[in-house]
Amino acid sequence: MVAEAAKSDVVTVATAFAERRSKDLRVHLGKINTPLTIIAATMTGLPTDQLMARWHTQVAAIRDVDLVFIAARHFVMLDQPDAFYALLDKAIASAT
């Protein structure tokens, strides 16, 4: 992953991060009208109950959201690939 990241264009990455951090799209979450699955990591340095409460607060406006927590550090798909892909397969199957 580090080797691939090193190939990234620094200006493009910096611009993307700046744009992402400068726009608060939370006010639009209530407009989401399709089922949504969010897979979140729990090993972030915050106590798990606080982290889960923050996530639930953040997505409360979404009508149909399945918020799933996995014991992982940051990149769930790398830390817990079996659990991640099982959840992904489940979400895709329920969408079809």
N, C-alpha and C positions, 0 to 999 in steps of 0.2 A: 504494500500500500504506500509506503514511504517513497519507493522508487517511482511509482506512478504519479504521486503527488508532486514529486520534484520536476516532472515533465510539464506541469501546468504553467500557463502564462501568468506571471505574477500580477501584472496589471489587471487582467481579466478577473482573477480570483479576488484581488483587492476591491475591484469595482463591485463585484457580485456581493461580497460581504458588506460593503458600505451600503449598497442599496437595500439589502436584507435587513440591516440594523436600523435603517432610517425610516422604514415604513411599518406602521403598526396596523396590521390587517385584522386584528382581533374583532374589530367592530363589524366585520363582514362575515364572521363565522356563522351567524344565524341564517345567512343566505344559502348555506350548504343544504341541498335538499336530496342528496343521495346518501345511502349508507356509507359510513366511513369507519375504517379500522385503523386505530393508532396503536403502534407497538412501541412501548417506551422502556428504556433501561432504568433500573433501580439503583445501580451502584454509582451514584454521581457525587457522593460526599454529603448529601443531605440525608437526614433520617428518612427511611422509606415512607413513614406515615405522612411526613411533611411534603415529600415529593409527590406522593399520590394525591394529596389534597390540592396541591398547586395545579397538577394536571387536570383534575376534575373541575377546578375553578376555571381554568383556561378554556376548556371545551364545553362548558355547561350550555352555551347557546346553540350548539349543534344538535339538531333534532334526533338523529339516528347515529350514535357513535358507540363503537365498541372499543373501549380503552383497555389494553392488555399490557401488563407489566411483566418484564422478564429480568431476572438477575443477570445483568450485564453492565459493563462499564460505560460505554458510549455507543459504539457501533454494534447493535444487537446482532446484525447479520454476520458479523465476524466473531463476536464473543460466544454466541449461542446459535450457530447456523441451523441446527436441527429444529430447535424450537421456533426460530424465526420462519423458516420455510414451511413448517407445518401450519403456522398461523396464516402465512401468506396464501398457501394452498386453500385453507378453509375460507378465507375472505374471498378469493377468486371464485371458488365453487359456489358460495352463497350469492355471488353477484350475477351468476349466469343462469 
